[in-house]
Amino acid sequence: MKINFIRHGMTKFNEEKRYLGLLDVSLSEKGKAEVEKRWHDTLKPDVVVTSPLKRCVQSAELIIKDIKNKKHIIVDEFREIDFGIFEGKTFEELKDNPAYQKWIDSRCEMKIPEGESKEEFVKRTMEGFKKLLCICKENNWNEIVCVVHGGTIMAILSEISGRDYYDFYVKNAEARELIIEDDKYEIPYYSICGRIHS
C-alpha cells in the first residue's frame, strides 16, 4: 500500500501567515493555481481521502480531475489542530500575548487556550489514521491519496517513525509518501527532507 499525503493548497490565511486550524476557509486563487500546476492529473488512486474542511476538499478536486468517479472518504479526525484563541491571528498580533509566548516556549506542545495540545491533536489524528488503514485493507485499496493539513501529515509520520514532528514539515501543495508492506512502515528519505517527485 502506498499513501501520498498532500497538503492542501494555499489560502488567504496562509498567504497572510495566520494560524489556520479549524476555521473553514477556501483556497485562494494563488492556491488553486499552485495545486493545478503541481498536480495536474498525475495521480491515479484507488481512493481519495480528505479532512472535512473546504481547503482539503477543494484541493482534492483539483488534484484528481475525475474525483466524482472515485471513492472519496472524509476522515473527520484529520482536521487540523485546534488553534483556539490563536486562530486567525498572526505572530505580530500575538507576540505580546503571555499565553502565546508560553505556548511558543513549550515548543508549541502545551494545550492552546480553548484549543488542543499537540499530544491531543496527534492522538486524534492517529485514531483517524488507524480507521483509514482498516477501511483500505478491507477494500484492498493500494494507492491512496490523502489531501489533508500540514499538521496532520506531521502528526502521522512523526508518530509512526519516532522522528521529530518538524522533520515532516510540508509546504502548501507539497507531499510526503508512506509505503506500508506487511504492516511495516517505510518513509522514503525524500519524504523526510523534501516533497515526493511528481
N, C-alpha and C positions, 0 to 999 in steps of 0.2 A: 504494500500500500504506500502511495506517495501523496503527501499533503503539501500543497502550495499555500502558504499563509501570505496573503497580500493585504497590506494596509490600505484602507480607503484613500481616495483622492483628497486633495486639499479643500478645505472650507474657508470661508471668510475669517472664521475664528483662528484657524491655523495660520493664515496669512498675517493676522494681527498678533500672533503669538499669545493667544488667550488660552487659558486652561479650558479644555473641552472634554467633558466626561459624558454625563447623561443627557445634556441638552441635545435635542433632536434637530440639528441643523442640516441643511442641504449642502451639496458640493458647490463650490464657486465655479465660475466659468473657466478660470485657470485650472482648477482641479479636474474638471471634466476633460479639458483638452489634454492634460498631462496623462490621465488614465488611458484615454483613447490612443494617444501616441505610443505609450509604452507597451500596452497590452492588446493592440488591435488584432483580435481573432487568433491569438497564438495558443490558447489552451483549449483542450477538448476533454473536460472532466466527466466522470460518471455522475457527480453530484456537486452542486454549488451550495455552500454554507455561508450564512451571513449572521451578523448580530441583527437585532430588530431595528437598529437605528438607520435613519434615512441615508446617511452618508455612505454606509456599507452597502445597502441595497442598491442605491443609485450607481455606485462603483461597479458592483457585480453585473448590473445590466449593461454597462459599457464594456466590461471585460469579456463577458460571454454574450455574444450578439443574439443567439437563439435561446436566451435564458428561459423563455416561456415554454420551450420544449424540453427543458432539462428538469431533473429533480432539484428542487430548491428547498433547503431546510433552514429554518431560523432557529438559532440557539440563543435563548434569552440570556443565559449565563455568560455569553460572550460580549455583553455590553462593556463599555469602557469603565474604568474606575470612577466611582462617585467622588467628584472633587468638592462636594459640599459647599461651604461658604467661599471657596476659591473659584468656583465655577464661573466661567465667562470673564474672568479678570486677568490682567497682565501682571508681569513681575513688577512693573513700575507702580501699578495700583496697589500691590500687596506688600511691597518691600518694607514698609513701616508697620505692618501688622504683626504684633508679637506672636500670634498663633501661627502665622505663616512662617516666620523666622524659626520658630520651634520645629515646625514640620521639616523645613529645609535642613536644619541642624541634625535631624534624625535620619538624614539621607532619604527623606520622603517615605519613611516607613511607618511612622506613627499614624494613628487614626486622625483623619481630617475632621475638624468640627462639622457636624451634620453630614459627614460623608463616610468613606471607608478607610481602613488601614490597608497597607499593601498586603498584609497577611490575609485579611478578609477577602480582598479582591482576588488574590491568587487562588485561594480555596474555592471561591465561587466559580472562577474560570475553569479550574481543573475538574470540577463537578460536571460542567458542560462538556469538557473535552472527553471525559470518560463515557458520558452518554453518547456522544457522537461516534466514538470508536465502536461501541456496541452496535449502533444502527448500521454503520458501514460494514461491519463483519457479517451481520445478519443478511444484508443485501448483496454481499460480495462485491462491494464497490472498491476499486483500487486506485482510481485517480480522483482526488478530492481537491477542490479549490475552496479555501476559506477566506472570504473577504471580510476582514474584521478590523479591530483597532490596534494601534501600536502597542498599547499596554497589554492587550490580550495575547499578542504574539510573544512579547517579552515574558509574560507570566508562564505560558505553557512551556516554551523552550527552555527557560531557566530552571523550571521545576523538574522537568524530566532529565535534564542534562547535569544538574548540580552546579552549573556555571552561574556567574553573576547575572542578575536581572538585566543590567545595562549592556551586557555583551550582545544582546539581541535587539538593540535599538534599531528601528527601521523608519525610514522617511516615508512621507505620503507616496502612495502608488508603488512602493518597492515591496519586495517579498523575501521570505525565508522558506526553506524547504525542509521537510521532515520525511524520512523514509522509515517505514515500520515493516520488519520481516520477522516472523516467528516471535512476535511480542517483544522484539528488541528494537530500540530506537537508534537511528543513525541521523545525525545532523551534519550534512556535508560542511567542510571547512568554509566554503563561500557563504553559507548561511549564518556563520558567526561573524565574519568580517565584511560581508558585503551582500548585495542582492543577488538573487539567482539569475542565471543567464537566460535572457528571454529573446 
